[in-house]
Amino acid sequence: MITTLTKDTFDTAISDKTPILVDFWAEWCAPCMMQGKVLHALSEQYPALRIGKVNVDEYGELAQRFGIDIIPTMILFREGKLLETVVGLRQAQELLGLFQAHGAESYGQAE
């Protein structure tokens, strides 16, 4: 499931025990639009994955907080901790691998 995150929901979303991959993006960014399609397909195939999106034009303070100056940038969080950062357009299998590398073995099975 993909959740739109705001400055009011961000900290709660990343504080959960279940990892969340947060995509920092903008509407004018062509690679971001392609990444969005990859994330949407991934969320449909693996509905247990937690994916969040932050529009950097609307919530620039969140992008600044994590030093994001290139988009798309995706950060995997768990319990408020930054686990991994990937920059640029990435394929679904690589993103699934991020979840699996951080103890989410069950995410390898499509539902």
Secondary structure, DSSP 8 states (H G I E B T S, - for coil): -EEE--TTTHHHHHTSSS-EEEEEE-TT-HHHHHHHHHHHHHHHH-TT-EEEEEETTT-HHHHHHTT--SSSEEEEEETTEEEEEEES---HHHHHHHHHHTT-GGGGS--
